Amino acid sequence: MAGGSKLFSVCMLIFYAILLYFVFVNKNMIAMYMMGIGMFVEALVNCICAFQSKTK
């Protein structure tokens, strides 16, 4: 995921922990927005990493 970026992985872990908190306190609409944003950001970063030149 994300070219092995540890910083990105930690950021997404924190983001999803906050999302889980919102689910537990019954703030489902905020959780749905966060889930959509999180999935889009992960897909975007993975897409960028997939199309980057491997020769640096």
PyMOL Python script that loads the backbone (N, CA, C, O; Angstrom):
from pymol import cmd

cmd.read_pdbstr("""\
ATOM      1  N   MET A   1       0.840  -1.186   0.000  1.00  0.00           N
ATOM      2  CA  MET A   1       0.000   0.000   0.000  1.00  0.00           C
ATOM      3  C   MET A   1       0.878   1.239   0.000  1.00  0.00           C
ATOM      4  O   MET A   1       1.809   1.343   0.798  1.00  0.00           O
ATOM      5  N   ALA A   2       0.595   2.150  -0.864  1.00  0.00           N
ATOM      6  CA  ALA A   2       1.241   3.457  -0.932  1.00  0.00           C
ATOM      7  C   ALA A   2       2.761   3.360  -1.031  1.00  0.00           C
ATOM      8  O   ALA A   2       3.482   4.190  -0.477  1.00  0.00           O
ATOM      9  N   GLY A   3       3.230   2.363  -1.726  1.00  0.00           N
ATOM     10  CA  GLY A   3       4.661   2.247  -1.932  1.00  0.00           C
ATOM     11  C   GLY A   3       5.433   1.937  -0.662  1.00  0.00           C
ATOM     12  O   GLY A   3       6.638   2.183  -0.607  1.00  0.00           O
ATOM     13  N   GLY A   4       4.780   1.409   0.354  1.00  0.00           N
ATOM     14  CA  GLY A   4       5.464   1.063   1.595  1.00  0.00           C
ATOM     15  C   GLY A   4       5.697   2.241   2.515  1.00  0.00           C
ATOM     16  O   GLY A   4       6.576   2.173   3.374  1.00  0.00           O
ATOM     17  N   SER A   5       4.954   3.303   2.370  1.00  0.00           N
ATOM     18  CA  SER A   5       5.132   4.479   3.206  1.00  0.00           C
ATOM     19  C   SER A   5       4.594   4.231   4.607  1.00  0.00           C
ATOM     20  O   SER A   5       3.397   4.019   4.797  1.00  0.00           O
ATOM     21  N   LYS A   6       5.496   4.262   5.589  1.00  0.00           N
ATOM     22  CA  LYS A   6       5.089   4.045   6.973  1.00  0.00           C
ATOM     23  C   LYS A   6       4.279   5.225   7.495  1.00  0.00           C
ATOM     24  O   LYS A   6       3.330   5.033   8.255  1.00  0.00           O
ATOM     25  N   LEU A   7       4.639   6.435   7.099  1.00  0.00           N
ATOM     26  CA  LEU A   7       3.918   7.630   7.543  1.00  0.00           C
ATOM     27  C   LEU A   7       2.476   7.604   7.056  1.00  0.00           C
ATOM     28  O   LEU A   7       1.557   7.904   7.818  1.00  0.00           O
ATOM     29  N   PHE A   8       2.276   7.252   5.804  1.00  0.00           N
ATOM     30  CA  PHE A   8       0.912   7.170   5.263  1.00  0.00           C
ATOM     31  C   PHE A   8       0.113   6.092   5.986  1.00  0.00           C
ATOM     32  O   PHE A   8      -1.063   6.292   6.287  1.00  0.00           O
ATOM     33  N   SER A   9       0.732   4.969   6.262  1.00  0.00           N
ATOM     34  CA  SER A   9       0.051   3.882   6.958  1.00  0.00           C
ATOM     35  C   SER A   9      -0.381   4.301   8.363  1.00  0.00           C
ATOM     36  O   SER A   9      -1.491   3.982   8.790  1.00  0.00           O
ATOM     37  N   VAL A  10       0.482   5.009   9.077  1.00  0.00           N
ATOM     38  CA  VAL A  10       0.138   5.480  10.419  1.00  0.00           C
ATOM     39  C   VAL A  10      -0.976   6.516  10.359  1.00  0.00           C
ATOM     40  O   VAL A  10      -1.887   6.497  11.186  1.00  0.00           O
ATOM     41  N   CYS A  11      -0.908   7.422   9.383  1.00  0.00           N
ATOM     42  CA  CYS A  11      -1.965   8.430   9.227  1.00  0.00           C
ATOM     43  C   CYS A  11      -3.312   7.775   8.943  1.00  0.00           C
ATOM     44  O   CYS A  11      -4.327   8.182   9.508  1.00  0.00           O
ATOM     45  N   MET A  12      -3.333   6.779   8.086  1.00  0.00           N
ATOM     46  CA  MET A  12      -4.592   6.103   7.776  1.00  0.00           C
ATOM     47  C   MET A  12      -5.091   5.302   8.969  1.00  0.00           C
ATOM     48  O   MET A  12      -6.300   5.200   9.176  1.00  0.00           O
ATOM     49  N   LEU A  13      -4.186   4.731   9.756  1.00  0.00           N
ATOM     50  CA  LEU A  13      -4.584   4.013  10.967  1.00  0.00           C
ATOM     51  C   LEU A  13      -5.274   4.962  11.949  1.00  0.00           C
ATOM     52  O   LEU A  13      -6.312   4.619  12.516  1.00  0.00           O
ATOM     53  N   ILE A  14      -4.713   6.129  12.147  1.00  0.00           N
ATOM     54  CA  ILE A  14      -5.321   7.128  13.031  1.00  0.00           C
ATOM     55  C   ILE A  14      -6.660   7.587  12.466  1.00  0.00           C
ATOM     56  O   ILE A  14      -7.637   7.718  13.204  1.00  0.00           O
ATOM     57  N   PHE A  15      -6.707   7.830  11.167  1.00  0.00           N
ATOM     58  CA  PHE A  15      -7.940   8.262  10.509  1.00  0.00           C
ATOM     59  C   PHE A  15      -9.056   7.241  10.713  1.00  0.00           C
ATOM     60  O   PHE A  15     -10.183   7.606  11.047  1.00  0.00           O
ATOM     61  N   TYR A  16      -8.739   5.954  10.511  1.00  0.00           N
ATOM     62  CA  TYR A  16      -9.756   4.919  10.670  1.00  0.00           C
ATOM     63  C   TYR A  16     -10.106   4.671  12.138  1.00  0.00           C
ATOM     64  O   TYR A  16     -11.220   4.239  12.432  1.00  0.00           O
ATOM     65  N   ALA A  17      -9.186   4.933  13.061  1.00  0.00           N
ATOM     66  CA  ALA A  17      -9.516   4.839  14.490  1.00  0.00           C
ATOM     67  C   ALA A  17     -10.532   5.917  14.867  1.00  0.00           C
ATOM     68  O   ALA A  17     -11.458   5.659  15.635  1.00  0.00           O
ATOM     69  N   ILE A  18     -10.359   7.115  14.329  1.00  0.00           N
ATOM     70  CA  ILE A  18     -11.334   8.192  14.562  1.00  0.00           C
ATOM     71  C   ILE A  18     -12.672   7.817  13.943  1.00  0.00           C
ATOM     72  O   ILE A  18     -13.721   8.047  14.545  1.00  0.00           O
ATOM     73  N   LEU A  19     -12.645   7.245  12.754  1.00  0.00           N
ATOM     74  CA  LEU A  19     -13.873   6.798  12.100  1.00  0.00           C
ATOM     75  C   LEU A  19     -14.589   5.753  12.963  1.00  0.00           C
ATOM     76  O   LEU A  19     -15.809   5.808  13.117  1.00  0.00           O
ATOM     77  N   LEU A  20     -13.848   4.820  13.515  1.00  0.00           N
ATOM     78  CA  LEU A  20     -14.438   3.796  14.372  1.00  0.00           C
ATOM     79  C   LEU A  20     -15.074   4.422  15.614  1.00  0.00           C
ATOM     80  O   LEU A  20     -16.140   3.991  16.052  1.00  0.00           O
ATOM     81  N   TYR A  21     -14.427   5.428  16.173  1.00  0.00           N
ATOM     82  CA  TYR A  21     -14.999   6.148  17.314  1.00  0.00           C
ATOM     83  C   TYR A  21     -16.349   6.748  16.939  1.00  0.00           C
ATOM     84  O   TYR A  21     -17.312   6.626  17.697  1.00  0.00           O
ATOM     85  N   PHE A  22     -16.430   7.396  15.774  1.00  0.00           N
ATOM     86  CA  PHE A  22     -17.687   8.001  15.338  1.00  0.00           C
ATOM     87  C   PHE A  22     -18.784   6.949  15.153  1.00  0.00           C
ATOM     88  O   PHE A  22     -19.954   7.224  15.419  1.00  0.00           O
ATOM     89  N   VAL A  23     -18.418   5.758  14.703  1.00  0.00           N
ATOM     90  CA  VAL A  23     -19.406   4.683  14.580  1.00  0.00           C
ATOM     91  C   VAL A  23     -19.922   4.291  15.963  1.00  0.00           C
ATOM     92  O   VAL A  23     -21.124   4.106  16.152  1.00  0.00           O
ATOM     93  N   PHE A  24     -19.019   4.165  16.920  1.00  0.00           N
ATOM     94  CA  PHE A  24     -19.418   3.742  18.264  1.00  0.00           C
ATOM     95  C   PHE A  24     -20.277   4.780  18.992  1.00  0.00           C
ATOM     96  O   PHE A  24     -21.115   4.414  19.817  1.00  0.00           O
ATOM     97  N   VAL A  25     -20.078   6.072  18.695  1.00  0.00           N
ATOM     98  CA  VAL A  25     -20.900   7.101  19.356  1.00  0.00           C
ATOM     99  C   VAL A  25     -22.114   7.467  18.511  1.00  0.00           C
ATOM    100  O   VAL A  25     -22.765   8.484  18.749  1.00  0.00           O
ATOM    101  N   ASN A  26     -22.411   6.630  17.524  1.00  0.00           N
ATOM    102  CA  ASN A  26     -23.614   6.751  16.695  1.00  0.00           C
ATOM    103  C   ASN A  26     -23.661   8.037  15.857  1.00  0.00           C
ATOM    104  O   ASN A  26     -24.722   8.637  15.689  1.00  0.00           O
ATOM    105  N   LYS A  27     -22.513   8.446  15.341  1.00  0.00           N
ATOM    106  CA  LYS A  27     -22.422   9.567  14.402  1.00  0.00           C
ATOM    107  C   LYS A  27     -22.178   8.980  13.013  1.00  0.00           C
ATOM    108  O   LYS A  27     -21.117   9.163  12.415  1.00  0.00           O
ATOM    109  N   ASN A  28     -23.187   8.273  12.522  1.00  0.00           N
ATOM    110  CA  ASN A  28     -23.017   7.455  11.328  1.00  0.00           C
ATOM    111  C   ASN A  28     -22.813   8.263  10.050  1.00  0.00           C
ATOM    112  O   ASN A  28     -22.098   7.806   9.158  1.00  0.00           O
ATOM    113  N   MET A  29     -23.409   9.435   9.928  1.00  0.00           N
ATOM    114  CA  MET A  29     -23.236  10.216   8.698  1.00  0.00           C
ATOM    115  C   MET A  29     -21.804  10.712   8.573  1.00  0.00           C
ATOM    116  O   MET A  29     -21.220  10.658   7.490  1.00  0.00           O
ATOM    117  N   ILE A  30     -21.227  11.200   9.686  1.00  0.00           N
ATOM    118  CA  ILE A  30     -19.821  11.626   9.658  1.00  0.00           C
ATOM    119  C   ILE A  30     -18.935  10.431   9.323  1.00  0.00           C
ATOM    120  O   ILE A  30     -17.987  10.555   8.548  1.00  0.00           O
ATOM    121  N   ALA A  31     -19.241   9.277   9.905  1.00  0.00           N
ATOM    122  CA  ALA A  31     -18.454   8.069   9.645  1.00  0.00           C
ATOM    123  C   ALA A  31     -18.525   7.678   8.169  1.00  0.00           C
ATOM    124  O   ALA A  31     -17.519   7.266   7.590  1.00  0.00           O
ATOM    125  N   MET A  32     -19.696   7.802   7.562  1.00  0.00           N
ATOM    126  CA  MET A  32     -19.831   7.461   6.139  1.00  0.00           C
ATOM    127  C   MET A  32     -19.014   8.410   5.260  1.00  0.00           C
ATOM    128  O   MET A  32     -18.359   7.973   4.314  1.00  0.00           O
ATOM    129  N   TYR A  33     -19.054   9.709   5.574  1.00  0.00           N
ATOM    130  CA  TYR A  33     -18.238  10.664   4.822  1.00  0.00           C
ATOM    131  C   TYR A  33     -16.756  10.343   4.979  1.00  0.00           C
ATOM    132  O   TYR A  33     -16.008  10.350   4.001  1.00  0.00           O
ATOM    133  N   MET A  34     -16.335  10.063   6.207  1.00  0.00           N
ATOM    134  CA  MET A  34     -14.926   9.736   6.451  1.00  0.00           C
ATOM    135  C   MET A  34     -14.525   8.457   5.726  1.00  0.00           C
ATOM    136  O   MET A  34     -13.421   8.368   5.188  1.00  0.00           O
ATOM    137  N   MET A  35     -15.407   7.472   5.709  1.00  0.00           N
ATOM    138  CA  MET A  35     -15.109   6.214   5.021  1.00  0.00           C
ATOM    139  C   MET A  35     -14.915   6.452   3.522  1.00  0.00           C
ATOM    140  O   MET A  35     -13.981   5.925   2.919  1.00  0.00           O
ATOM    141  N   GLY A  36     -15.792   7.240   2.937  1.00  0.00           N
ATOM    142  CA  GLY A  36     -15.662   7.564   1.513  1.00  0.00           C
ATOM    143  C   GLY A  36     -14.381   8.312   1.214  1.00  0.00           C
ATOM    144  O   GLY A  36     -13.694   8.011   0.238  1.00  0.00           O
ATOM    145  N   ILE A  37     -14.055   9.289   2.051  1.00  0.00           N
ATOM    146  CA  ILE A  37     -12.821  10.055   1.859  1.00  0.00           C
ATOM    147  C   ILE A  37     -11.609   9.156   2.028  1.00  0.00           C
ATOM    148  O   ILE A  37     -10.672   9.226   1.234  1.00  0.00           O
ATOM    149  N   GLY A  38     -11.615   8.308   3.057  1.00  0.00           N
ATOM    150  CA  GLY A  38     -10.481   7.412   3.310  1.00  0.00           C
ATOM    151  C   GLY A  38     -10.241   6.442   2.171  1.00  0.00           C
ATOM    152  O   GLY A  38      -9.101   6.233   1.757  1.00  0.00           O
ATOM    153  N   MET A  39     -11.314   5.847   1.661  1.00  0.00           N
ATOM    154  CA  MET A  39     -11.157   4.908   0.546  1.00  0.00           C
ATOM    155  C   MET A  39     -10.657   5.617  -0.709  1.00  0.00           C
ATOM    156  O   MET A  39      -9.833   5.075  -1.445  1.00  0.00           O
ATOM    157  N   PHE A  40     -11.160   6.840  -0.954  1.00  0.00           N
ATOM    158  CA  PHE A  40     -10.711   7.589  -2.126  1.00  0.00           C
ATOM    159  C   PHE A  40      -9.235   7.955  -2.012  1.00  0.00           C
ATOM    160  O   PHE A  40      -8.489   7.820  -2.982  1.00  0.00           O
ATOM    161  N   VAL A  41      -8.806   8.418  -0.838  1.00  0.00           N
ATOM    162  CA  VAL A  41      -7.402   8.804  -0.646  1.00  0.00           C
ATOM    163  C   VAL A  41      -6.486   7.600  -0.815  1.00  0.00           C
ATOM    164  O   VAL A  41      -5.445   7.703  -1.464  1.00  0.00           O
ATOM    165  N   GLU A  42      -6.859   6.456  -0.237  1.00  0.00           N
ATOM    166  CA  GLU A  42      -6.043   5.252  -0.397  1.00  0.00           C
ATOM    167  C   GLU A  42      -5.955   4.827  -1.860  1.00  0.00           C
ATOM    168  O   GLU A  42      -4.879   4.463  -2.333  1.00  0.00           O
ATOM    169  N   ALA A  43      -7.072   4.870  -2.576  1.00  0.00           N
ATOM    170  CA  ALA A  43      -7.062   4.505  -3.995  1.00  0.00           C
ATOM    171  C   ALA A  43      -6.226   5.483  -4.812  1.00  0.00           C
ATOM    172  O   ALA A  43      -5.495   5.075  -5.714  1.00  0.00           O
ATOM    173  N   LEU A  44      -6.331   6.764  -4.500  1.00  0.00           N
ATOM    174  CA  LEU A  44      -5.558   7.780  -5.223  1.00  0.00           C
ATOM    175  C   LEU A  44      -4.063   7.597  -5.006  1.00  0.00           C
ATOM    176  O   LEU A  44      -3.290   7.644  -5.963  1.00  0.00           O
ATOM    177  N   VAL A  45      -3.647   7.390  -3.765  1.00  0.00           N
ATOM    178  CA  VAL A  45      -2.223   7.203  -3.465  1.00  0.00           C
ATOM    179  C   VAL A  45      -1.702   5.932  -4.118  1.00  0.00           C
ATOM    180  O   VAL A  45      -0.607   5.928  -4.679  1.00  0.00           O
ATOM    181  N   ASN A  46      -2.477   4.852  -4.049  1.00  0.00           N
ATOM    182  CA  ASN A  46      -2.045   3.600  -4.690  1.00  0.00           C
ATOM    183  C   ASN A  46      -1.950   3.748  -6.201  1.00  0.00           C
ATOM    184  O   ASN A  46      -1.043   3.197  -6.824  1.00  0.00           O
ATOM    185  N   CYS A  47      -2.879   4.488  -6.794  1.00  0.00           N
ATOM    186  CA  CYS A  47      -2.843   4.721  -8.238  1.00  0.00           C
ATOM    187  C   CYS A  47      -1.612   5.536  -8.630  1.00  0.00           C
ATOM    188  O   CYS A  47      -0.948   5.227  -9.619  1.00  0.00           O
ATOM    189  N   ILE A  48      -1.315   6.563  -7.861  1.00  0.00           N
ATOM    190  CA  ILE A  48      -0.136   7.390  -8.138  1.00  0.00           C
ATOM    191  C   ILE A  48       1.134   6.556  -8.023  1.00  0.00           C
ATOM    192  O   ILE A  48       2.030   6.659  -8.861  1.00  0.00           O
ATOM    193  N   CYS A  49       1.206   5.725  -6.976  1.00  0.00           N
ATOM    194  CA  CYS A  49       2.391   4.880  -6.795  1.00  0.00           C
ATOM    195  C   CYS A  49       2.529   3.855  -7.921  1.00  0.00           C
ATOM    196  O   CYS A  49       3.644   3.536  -8.332  1.00  0.00           O
ATOM    197  N   ALA A  50       1.425   3.346  -8.414  1.00  0.00           N
ATOM    198  CA  ALA A  50       1.458   2.346  -9.478  1.00  0.00           C
ATOM    199  C   ALA A  50       1.964   2.938 -10.792  1.00  0.00           C
ATOM    200  O   ALA A  50       2.606   2.241 -11.576  1.00  0.00           O
ATOM    201  N   PHE A  51       1.680   4.219 -11.039  1.00  0.00           N
ATOM    202  CA  PHE A  51       2.064   4.828 -12.309  1.00  0.00           C
ATOM    203  C   PHE A  51       3.353   5.628 -12.238  1.00  0.00           C
ATOM    204  O   PHE A  51       3.781   6.197 -13.242  1.00  0.00           O
ATOM    205  N   GLN A  52       3.986   5.682 -11.057  1.00  0.00           N
ATOM    206  CA  GLN A  52       5.267   6.376 -10.959  1.00  0.00           C
ATOM    207  C   GLN A  52       6.344   5.568 -11.645  1.00  0.00           C
ATOM    208  O   GLN A  52       6.265   4.342 -11.727  1.00  0.00           O
ATOM    209  N   SER A  53       7.331   6.253 -12.128  1.00  0.00           N
ATOM    210  CA  SER A  53       8.460   5.587 -12.763  1.00  0.00           C
ATOM    211  C   SER A  53       9.259   4.838 -11.704  1.00  0.00           C
ATOM    212  O   SER A  53       9.572   5.390 -10.649  1.00  0.00           O
ATOM    213  N   LYS A  54       9.584   3.592 -11.984  1.00  0.00           N
ATOM    214  CA  LYS A  54      10.326   2.768 -11.029  1.00  0.00           C
ATOM    215  C   LYS A  54      11.820   3.051 -11.068  1.00  0.00           C
ATOM    216  O   LYS A  54      12.547   2.571 -10.198  1.00  0.00           O
ATOM    217  N   THR A  55      12.304   3.809 -12.040  1.00  0.00           N
ATOM    218  CA  THR A  55      13.717   4.128 -12.149  1.00  0.00           C
ATOM    219  C   THR A  55      13.975   5.522 -11.581  1.00  0.00           C
ATOM    220  O   THR A  55      13.721   6.530 -12.241  1.00  0.00           O
ATOM    221  N   LYS A  56      14.480   5.563 -10.353  1.00  0.00           N
ATOM    222  CA  LYS A  56      14.792   6.854  -9.715  1.00  0.00           C
ATOM    223  C   LYS A  56      16.240   6.936  -9.403  1.00  0.00           C
ATOM    224  O   LYS A  56      16.699   7.943  -8.864  1.00  0.00           O
TER     225      LYS A  56
END
""", "prot")
cmd.dss("prot")
cmd.show_as("cartoon", "prot")
cmd.util.cbc("prot")
cmd.orient("prot")
